[in-house]
Amino acid sequence: MHMKPRPSIDGLPPDSSRTPGSASASGTPSLATARPTAGVGVGAASGLLVGMASREQLRDLQVSAVTATYKTASLHLLVVDDDESIRQACSEIATQMGFVVVSAESATEARAILKHQRMDMILMDLKLPGGGGLPLLEEVKSLHPEAGVVVMTAFATVSSAVEAMRIGAGDYLTKPFSLEELTTILDRTGRRVVFDAESRRLREKLRAQKGMGHLIGSSPEMEKLYRILSKVAGSTHPVMILGEAGTGKERVARTIHFNGPNSTAPFVPVDCGSLLPALIESELFGHVKGAFPGAMRAKDGLLSAPTGGTLFLDEIGELPLDLQAKLLRALQEREVRPMGGTTPAPITVRVLAATNRDLSAMVDQGRFRRDLYFRLNVVNLRIPALRDRRQDIPELAQYVLDRVQRETGVFHTFSDDALRAMTAYDWPGNLRELESAIERACALSSGPVVHMGDLPTQLQSVALREAPVAAAAHPPVAGEAAANAFAASQEGIAAPAGIVSIAEMEKHAILGTIRQLKGDKLMAAKLLGIGKTTLYRKLKEYGITEDIETGD
């Protein structure tokens, strides 16, 4: 067994005297991609990579690990290879990147390590003494299912790639590989491991902490919002809430109300864009008996409701100009005059307003009163769009999933691929679109696990667009997408010379994987990360109802 870190190189302090990965200001180290020297490679014939790399390159690798903007916890990496030069080279580079490295030269030695130590990542050869790589991979996923695994071999075949992916490997390296390819794969796998661990942590945190009131999230944007809310909730000033459609403006208003002095009084929302002007006037200001045809009795307006509370004027930008003038006067005088009446009544509620429009532009265009804008805009709150607080998406998604479970009584959980797809998507409809997508996925899922294939097509398209880009950037590296693409080429599907539609790429991946697996649709669905029902629905769309020819 070889324990890392190794002795010092080129006068650098020994790794044992510094924190792996070099900690940031917050105490968390970082992973970084090295700057490779052209022609440097790892392989049985290439010699020891560290010995071939320049001193400047090793120093750059360590400096980049210190200064990288991507921060992660210290990840424990197990390197398993019977070739000592490759094992030492990979261990040295991984140590310089910030990993805590342990190495083993056989499957037997690796098993002994895994029984006593928890590993976040494993870099392993498929051809190993002591039982081989694939059986070891199966044991790894059994003992450490959350570990990120990268397999490497000099005997690459599509069957071994597909089998490794099926068992649970996340990436695939073909020997000989360059320093750039090694560091890129380790960095990418490290990011994935940290993301998945953070997702699991957020799920647990959600059960104990729901954010602030009706709000969910712990991103810097939301923390800033919480700080402002904690200050304005205790006052009675008007608040203007701005944000895109679906960002949760009413939830913010409810949070202000239920954390304020009027929390025991009613919270009354009014959609200014959905009511006729006459109805809005009657609702806000009230009327006396006989004020208009059909007014059989007097009615108190919401602004002067005897119960007090909070009045939330949603879509305030839709309010007609004449009613804007009347609302302005009421807010200035702190009293309202009901329709048809002469006796004013005091305002008893706190007024909160919200809009997804640019009110300052509407003021310049003469479509919104400037004086009313300043009267309502005493405190301004801008709700961040979901794409601007992506780190909150796993927590929000779990919150919605728990709500769906309470409503339906059916348990669901997200696969890591589904969470990654949701985090990568821009969500133009924000929280409203997120809720709709998760409810749809739960309805279509064929089991308790919601896979990426259960999500709406636009989310799947994001993942499919990223896959060919990654494959083109790193052609020797084969992940799941690369293995499926190779299988599709075996099927005889030629790569189009021009632009290929997302739907066509999806079709090629599905059909190619089924053929490669000898028609095993259940295994194909699992390998592709989609539900069984989704796979059969896709095949029906392609007009395929019989077994697919495998070419045997």
C-alpha positions in Angstrom: 0.0 0.0 0.0 1.4 3.4 -0.9 0.2 6.4 1.1 0.3 9.8 -0.5 1.3 12.7 -0.4 4.8 12.0 -1.8 8.1 13.8 -1.0 8.7 17.4 -2.1 9.4 18.2 -5.7 11.7 21.1 -6.9 12.0 22.6 -3.5 8.3 22.8 -2.9 7.3 22.1 0.8 6.4 18.4 1.4 2.7 17.7 0.9 2.5 16.5 4.5 3.1 20.0 5.7 0.3 21.7 3.8 -3.4 21.1 3.4 -4.2 19.1 0.3 -5.5 21.4 -2.4 -4.5 24.5 -0.4 -7.4 25.9 1.6 -9.3 29.0 0.5 -10.2 31.8 2.9 -13.1 29.7 4.1 -10.8 26.8 4.8 -12.0 24.7 1.8 -9.5 23.6 -0.8 -10.0 23.6 -4.5 -9.6 21.5 -7.6 -8.0 23.0 -10.7 -7.1 21.9 -14.2 -3.3 21.7 -14.9 -1.5 23.5 -17.7 -0.2 20.6 -19.7 3.1 20.4 -21.6 2.6 19.3 -25.2 3.4 15.7 -25.7 3.4 14.7 -22.1 1.4 11.5 -21.6 0.7 8.7 -19.3 1.2 5.1 -20.5 3.3 2.1 -20.1 5.7 3.3 -22.7 5.8 7.0 -21.8 7.6 6.6 -18.5 6.8 8.4 -15.2 4.7 11.5 -16.0 6.0 13.5 -13.1 9.6 12.9 -14.2 8.8 14.0 -17.7 6.8 17.2 -16.7 8.7 20.4 -16.3 9.3 22.0 -12.9 7.4 25.0 -14.0 4.4 22.8 -15.0 4.3 21.2 -11.5 4.5 24.6 -9.9 1.7 25.9 -12.1 -0.4 22.9 -11.2 0.0 23.7 -7.5 -0.6 27.4 -8.0 -3.7 26.9 -10.0 -5.0 24.6 -7.3 -4.5 27.4 -4.8 -6.1 30.2 -6.9 -8.9 28.3 -8.6 -12.3 29.9 -8.1 -14.0 26.5 -7.8 -13.9 25.5 -4.2 -14.5 22.0 -2.8 -13.9 19.9 0.3 -10.8 17.6 0.5 -11.7 14.6 -1.6 -10.2 11.2 -0.9 -9.0 9.5 -4.1 -7.9 5.9 -4.4 -5.6 5.2 -7.4 -5.5 1.4 -8.4 -3.1 0.3 -11.1 -0.5 -2.5 -11.3 1.9 -0.3 -13.3 4.0 1.5 -10.7 5.0 4.4 -13.0 1.4 5.2 -13.9 0.2 4.7 -10.4 2.9 7.1 -9.0 2.3 9.7 -11.8 -1.5 9.8 -11.3 -1.0 10.0 -7.5 1.4 12.8 -7.8 -0.7 14.9 -10.1 -3.9 14.2 -8.0 -2.0 15.3 -4.9 -1.0 18.5 -6.5 -4.6 19.1 -7.5 -5.7 18.9 -3.8 -6.8 15.3 -3.5 -5.9 13.2 -0.5 -4.5 10.2 -2.3 -4.1 6.6 -1.4 -2.8 4.0 -4.0 -3.0 0.3 -4.5 -1.4 -2.0 -7.0 -4.0 -4.8 -7.0 -7.7 -5.4 -6.6 -7.0 -7.3 -3.4 -5.1 -4.4 -1.9 -7.8 -2.0 -3.0 -10.5 -4.1 -1.3 -8.6 -4.0 2.0 -8.4 -0.2 1.8 -12.1 0.2 1.0 -13.1 -1.9 4.0 -11.4 0.6 6.4 -11.5 3.9 4.6 -14.2 6.0 2.9 -13.2 7.1 -0.6 -14.9 9.9 -2.5 -13.4 9.0 -5.9 -11.6 6.0 -7.4 -9.3 6.0 -10.4 -8.8 2.4 -11.4 -7.5 0.2 -14.2 -9.8 -2.5 -15.7 -7.0 -5.0 -16.0 -5.8 -5.8 -12.4 -4.3 -8.7 -10.6 -6.3 -10.1 -7.8 -9.7 -10.5 -9.5 -9.9 -7.9 -12.3 -11.3 -4.4 -12.5 -15.0 -5.0 -13.2 -15.7 -7.2 -10.1 -13.8 -4.6 -8.1 -16.0 -1.9 -9.6 -19.1 -3.8 -8.6 -17.8 -4.0 -5.0 -17.0 -0.3 -5.0 -20.5 0.7 -6.0 -21.9 -1.6 -3.3 -19.7 -0.3 -0.5 -19.5 3.3 -1.6 -22.4 4.0 -4.0 -21.9 7.7 -3.9 -18.2 7.5 -5.0 -17.2 8.8 -8.4 -15.4 6.2 -10.4 -13.1 6.7 -13.4 -11.9 3.6 -15.2 -8.8 3.4 -17.4 -7.4 0.8 -19.7 -5.2 0.2 -22.7 -7.6 -2.4 -24.1 -10.6 -0.2 -24.9 -13.6 -1.9 -26.4 -17.2 -0.7 -26.6 -18.4 -3.8 -24.6 -16.0 -3.0 -21.7 -17.1 0.7 -21.8 -20.8 -0.1 -21.8 -20.3 -2.7 -19.0 -18.3 -0.3 -16.9 -21.0 2.4 -17.4 -23.7 -0.1 -16.5 -22.1 -1.0 -13.3 -21.6 2.6 -12.2 -18.4 4.2 -13.6 -18.8 7.9 -14.4 -16.0 8.3 -16.9 -13.6 6.3 -19.0 -9.9 7.0 -19.9 -8.0 5.2 -22.7 -4.3 4.7 -22.3 -2.1 6.5 -23.2 -3.7 9.7 -22.1 -2.3 13.2 -21.6 -1.9 15.2 -18.5 -4.6 17.5 -19.6 -7.1 14.7 -20.1 -6.2 13.2 -16.6 -6.7 16.5 -14.8 -9.8 17.4 -16.7 -11.4 14.1 -15.9 -10.4 14.2 -12.2 -11.7 17.8 -11.9 -15.0 17.0 -13.6 -15.6 14.0 -11.5 -14.6 15.9 -8.3 -17.1 18.6 -9.2 -19.8 16.0 -9.8 -19.1 14.2 -6.4 -19.2 17.5 -4.6 -22.4 18.5 -6.3 -24.1 15.2 -5.5 -23.0 15.4 -1.9 -24.2 19.0 -1.6 -27.6 17.9 -3.0 -27.9 15.2 -0.4 -26.9 17.6 2.3 -29.5 20.1 1.2 -32.2 17.5 1.2 -31.4 16.7 4.8 -31.2 20.4 5.7 -34.6 21.0 4.1 -36.2 18.7 6.7 -34.9 20.8 9.5 -34.8 24.3 8.0 -37.3 25.8 5.5 -35.5 29.1 4.9 -37.5 32.1 6.0 -41.2 31.8 6.2 -42.6 30.7 2.9 -39.2 31.2 1.2 -36.6 28.5 0.4 -32.9 28.9 -0.4 -29.5 29.7 1.1 -27.7 31.3 -1.8 -26.0 34.7 -1.3 -28.9 36.3 -3.2 -31.5 34.9 -0.9 -29.4 35.6 2.2 -29.4 39.2 1.1 -33.1 39.1 0.6 -33.6 37.6 4.1 -31.6 40.4 5.7 -33.8 43.1 4.1 -37.0 41.2 4.9 -36.1 40.9 8.6 -35.8 44.7 8.7 -38.9 45.7 6.7 -41.2 43.0 8.2 -41.5 44.9 11.5 -42.5 48.2 10.0 -45.7 49.5 8.4 -44.2 51.2 5.3 -45.3 50.3 1.8 -43.0 47.8 0.0 -42.6 47.4 -3.7 -41.7 43.8 -4.7 -40.1 43.4 -8.2 -39.2 40.3 -10.1 -39.9 38.2 -13.1 -43.1 36.2 -13.5 -43.0 33.1 -11.3 -40.2 34.2 -8.9 -42.5 34.1 -5.9 -43.4 37.7 -5.3 -46.6 36.7 -3.4 -44.6 34.4 -1.2 -42.3 37.3 -0.3 -45.3 39.4 0.5 -46.7 36.6 2.7 -43.4 36.3 4.5 -43.4 40.0 5.3 -47.0 39.8 6.6 -46.5 36.7 8.8 -43.3 38.0 10.3 -44.8 41.5 11.0 -47.0 43.1 13.6 -50.2 42.2 11.6 -49.5 38.5 11.4 -52.7 37.5 13.2 -54.8 39.7 10.8 -55.9 38.7 7.3 -53.5 38.7 4.3 -55.6 39.8 1.3 -54.1 39.5 -2.3 -55.8 41.5 -5.1 -54.8 40.9 -8.8 -55.0 44.3 -10.4 -54.8 42.8 -13.9 -57.6 40.4 -13.7 -60.5 42.6 -12.4 -62.5 45.2 -14.2 -61.7 48.8 -13.2 -65.1 49.3 -11.6 -64.7 46.1 -9.5 -61.2 47.1 -8.4 -62.4 50.5 -7.2 -65.3 48.9 -5.3 -62.9 46.3 -3.8 -60.3 48.8 -2.7 -62.4 51.7 -1.6 -65.8 50.2 -0.8 -69.2 51.8 -1.7 -72.4 53.0 0.0 -75.8 51.6 -0.7 -77.1 52.7 -4.1 -73.7 54.0 -5.3 -74.3 52.1 -8.6 -76.9 49.8 -10.0 -76.8 46.6 -8.0 -75.3 48.1 -4.8 -78.0 46.9 -2.5 -76.0 47.4 0.7 -72.9 49.3 1.8 -69.5 47.6 1.7 -66.3 48.4 3.4 -63.2 48.7 1.1 -60.2 46.5 1.6 -58.1 49.5 2.4 -60.4 50.3 5.4 -61.2 46.8 6.5 -62.1 46.7 10.2 -60.0 43.6 10.7 -56.8 45.4 9.5 -54.0 43.2 8.1 -52.1 43.4 4.9 -53.3 44.3 1.4 -51.2 42.9 -1.4 -51.7 44.6 -4.8 -50.3 42.2 -7.3 -49.5 43.4 -10.8 -49.8 47.1 -9.7 -48.6 48.2 -13.1 -52.0 47.1 -14.6 -54.0 49.6 -12.5 -55.7 52.2 -14.7 -54.4 55.8 -14.4 -57.6 57.2 -12.8 -57.5 54.6 -10.1 -53.8 55.3 -9.6 -54.7 58.9 -8.8 -57.3 57.8 -6.3 -55.0 55.3 -4.6 -52.3 57.9 -4.4 -54.6 60.3 -2.6 -55.7 57.6 -0.2 -52.1 56.7 0.7 -51.2 60.3 1.2 -54.2 61.2 3.4 -54.2 57.8 5.1 -58.0 57.7 4.5 -60.4 56.5 1.8 -63.7 57.8 0.5 -66.1 55.0 -0.6 -67.8 55.2 -3.9 -70.9 57.4 -3.7 -70.0 58.4 -0.1 -68.9 61.6 1.5 -67.5 60.4 4.8 -63.9 59.2 4.7 -62.7 56.1 6.6 -59.2 55.6 7.9 -56.8 53.2 6.2 -56.3 50.2 8.5 -54.0 47.9 6.4 -50.4 47.8 5.3 -50.0 48.0 1.5 -47.6 45.8 -0.4 -47.4 46.0 -4.2 -45.7 43.8 -6.8 -45.1 43.8 -10.5 -43.0 42.0 -13.1 -42.9 45.2 -15.3 -40.3 48.0 -15.4 -42.2 50.7 -13.5 -39.6 53.3 -14.0 -39.9 52.9 -17.8 -43.7 53.0 -17.5 -43.3 56.3 -15.5 -41.2 57.8 -18.4 -43.8 56.6 -20.9 -46.6 58.3 -18.9 -48.3 54.9 -18.2 -47.7 55.0 -14.4 -47.9 58.0 -12.1 -44.5 59.1 -10.9 -45.9 60.3 -7.5 -47.6 57.0 -6.9 -44.4 55.2 -7.9 -42.4 57.0 -5.2 -45.2 56.6 -2.7 -45.2 52.8 -3.1 -41.5 52.5 -3.6 -40.5 53.4 0.0 -38.7 50.0 0.3 -37.8 48.2 -2.9 -37.3 44.4 -3.0 -36.0 42.6 -6.1 -36.5 38.8 -6.2 -33.7 37.0 -8.0 -34.6 34.8 -10.9 -34.1 31.1 -10.4 -31.2 31.1 -13.0 -29.4 33.6 -10.7 -29.5 31.3 -7.7 -28.9 27.8 -9.2 -27.4 26.5 -5.9 -31.0 26.7 -4.4 -32.5 24.5 -7.1 -31.9 21.1 -5.4 -33.4 22.4 -2.2 -36.4 23.9 -3.9 -36.9 20.7 -6.0 -36.9 18.6 -2.8 -39.4 20.9 -1.2 -41.7 20.5 -4.1 -41.2 16.8 -4.2 -42.0 16.5 -0.5 -45.2 18.5 -1.1 -46.2 16.2 -3.9 -45.6 13.2 -1.7 -47.9 14.7 1.0 -50.6 15.3 -1.5 -50.4 12.0 -3.3 -49.0 9.6 -0.7 -46.4 8.3 -3.2 -42.7 8.5 -2.3 -40.3 9.8 -5.0 -36.7 10.8 -5.0 -34.4 12.4 -7.6 -31.5 10.7 -9.4 -28.3 12.7 -9.5 -28.6 13.1 -13.3 -32.1 14.7 -12.8 -30.8 17.1 -10.3 -27.9 18.1 -12.5 -30.2 18.7 -15.4 -32.5 20.9 -13.3 -29.5 22.9 -12.1 -28.2 23.4 -15.6 -31.5 24.6 -17.0 -32.3 28.4 -17.0 -36.0 28.1 -15.9 -37.5 31.1 -17.8 -40.7 30.4 -15.9 -38.9 30.4 -12.5 -40.5 28.7 -9.5 -43.8 28.2 -11.3 -42.1 26.2 -14.1 -40.0 24.2 -11.6 -43.1 23.1 -9.7 -44.9 22.2 -12.9 -41.9 20.2 -14.2 -41.6 18.2 -11.0 -45.3 17.4 -10.8 -45.2 16.2 -14.4 -42.1 14.1 -13.7 -43.7 12.4 -10.7 -46.8 11.6 -12.7 -44.8 10.1 -15.6 -42.2 8.3 -13.5 -42.4 4.5 -13.7 -40.8 4.1 -10.2 -39.8 5.9 -7.0 -36.7 7.4 -8.7 -37.3 10.4 -10.9 -34.8 10.2 -13.7 -33.7 12.8 -16.2 -35.8 11.2 -18.9 -39.0 11.9 -16.8 -38.4 15.6 -17.0 -39.8 17.8 -19.7 -38.1 17.7 -23.1 -36.5 21.2 -22.8 -34.6 20.1 -19.7 -33.3 16.9 -21.4 -32.2 19.0 -24.3 -29.9 21.0 -22.1 -28.1 17.8 -21.1 -28.0 16.5 -24.6 -26.5 19.7 -25.9 -23.7 19.6 -23.3 -22.8 15.9 -24.0 -21.6 16.3 -27.6 -19.6 19.5 -26.6 -17.8 17.6 -23.9 -17.1 14.7 -26.3 -15.7 17.0 -28.9 -13.5 18.7 -26.4 -12.1 15.5 -25.1 -12.2 12.8 -27.8 -10.1 10.1 -26.0 -12.5 10.3 -22.9 -15.6 8.3 -23.1 -18.4 9.0 -20.6 -22.0 7.7 -20.8 -22.7 9.9 -23.8 -19.5 8.9 -25.6 -20.3 5.2 -25.0 -23.8 5.6 -26.4 -22.4 7.6 -29.4 -19.9 4.8 -30.1 -22.7 2.3 -29.9 -24.8 4.4 -32.3 -21.8 4.4 -34.8 -21.7 0.6 -34.6 -25.3 0.6 -35.5 -24.4 2.2 -38.8 -25.8 5.7 -38.2 -23.6 8.2 -39.9 -22.9 11.5 -38.2 -24.6 14.3 -40.2 -22.3 16.9 -41.8 -24.5 19.8 -40.7 -26.5 20.6 -37.5 -28.2 17.7 -35.9 -31.5 18.2 -34.0 -31.7 17.4 -30.4 -34.5 14.9 -31.1 -32.4 13.1 -33.7 -29.5 12.8 -31.3 -31.8 11.5 -28.6 -33.2 8.9 -31.0 -29.7 7.7 -32.1 -28.6 7.4 -28.5 -31.7 5.3 -27.5 -31.7 3.0 -30.5 -27.9 2.6 -30.4 -27.9 1.7 -26.7 -30.7 -0.9 -27.2 -28.9 -2.5 -30.1 -25.6 -2.6 -28.1 -27.4 -4.3 -25.2 -28.9 -7.0 -27.5 -32.4 -5.5 -27.2 -32.5 -5.3 -23.4 -34.8 -2.3 -23.0 -34.8 -2.3 -19.2 -31.0 -2.2 -19.0 -31.0 0.5 -21.8 -33.4 2.7 -19.8 -31.2 2.3 -16.7 -28.0 3.1 -18.6 -29.5 6.1 -20.3 -30.9 7.4 -17.0 -34.5 7.4 -18.0 -37.6 5.6 -16.7 -39.0 2.4 -18.4 -42.2 4.2 -19.2 -40.3 7.0 -20.9 -38.3 4.6 -23.0 -41.4 2.8 -24.3 -43.1 6.1 -25.0 -40.1 7.2 -27.0 -40.0 4.0 -29.0 -43.7 4.4 -29.8 -43.0 7.9 -31.0 -40.4 6.4 -33.3 -42.9 3.9 -34.7 -41.1 1.0 -33.1 -43.4 -1.6 -31.5 -41.4 -4.8 -32.2 -38.0 -5.9 -30.9 -35.1 -4.0 -32.4 -32.8 -6.0 -34.6 -29.4 -6.4 -32.9 -27.4 -7.5 -35.9 -26.6 -10.9 -34.5 
